[in-house]
Amino acid sequence: MRIASVNAWGGALADELLTWLPGSGADIVCLQEVTRTPGATGWTRFADGERSLPQRATLLDDVRGVLPRHQAFFVTSDSGPVHDDTGHRRRQDFGVATMVGEDLPVVGVDSAFVHGQFADHAEWVSDRPRAALAVRTVDRAAGRPVWVVQMHGLRDPSGKADTPARRRQAERLAGLVRRIRRPEDLVVVCGDFNVLPDSETFGVLAGLGLTDLVGGADTRTSHYGKPTRHASYLLVSDPAAVNRFEILAEPEVSDHRVLILETGPVGRAVTDS
């Protein structure tokens, strides 16, 4: 089974992302910063007082269009105003999406807020809710069920260092995994955690038997200008199930690098960066 995870950056590099996805070979695609704007198409403009960013109006539909045979699951963390190309004000849903290939049976779906609760903003704020989305399938080649859990971690304008809010976020994520997993499951946890490699988040998740495969590796592309190059992570409950793990420097489909995990019955661990 091949799993891909990347922060889609609201579709800022939509052409590159949508060109890469169909040929990626990913059975499961986990995307963070996915947008859905009812009644709008094309491009919108997001602004929260700190930043102003271009975003695809319907990134969720764009992805579904290039992966038409994947099953789509989307959870909205929060909603707020954007403006389309004509200057018209629209309501945009923002969240995480998991695409599951047609050959994989979906035998369970769950989600939880890891920070805050859903908010329908009159204007965007810095402290925004974040959600985790879990999908359970069966890796027939390996003969075992797999939970793929993704999270988009909270953003703090002061940086990615640990805070009480990030500790609570890790505990909520761990609570979701603890609640849904069964002894026979392989568990994969991935996403844009927005933390540093030495974060206490990984201690919390290690308590569940989850092993981080990223560590201090660079997970940013040339589109990211800040010096701290850590954000995205991927953890597994059984490292022996990892056939290959890669952090793709190319193609650049976001300001985050794509994480690729291949699992299977071989249990031969190979890591590339």
VENUR-V726054 format. One record per helix or strand of 2 or more residues. SS is the DSSP state (hx for helix, st for strand). FROM is the first residue (numbers start at 1). TO is the last residue. If there is no record, write none. Layout:
ss->[SS,SS]
from->[FROM,FROM]
to->[TO,TO]
This chain:
ss->[st,hx,hx,st,st,st,hx,st,st,st,st,st,st,hx,st,hx,st,st,hx,st,st,st]
from->[2,9,14,28,43,52,59,71,89,106,119,130,144,164,186,201,211,232,239,242,258,271]
to->[7,11,21,36,47,56,66,84,100,115,120,139,152,180,192,206,212,236,241,248,263,272]
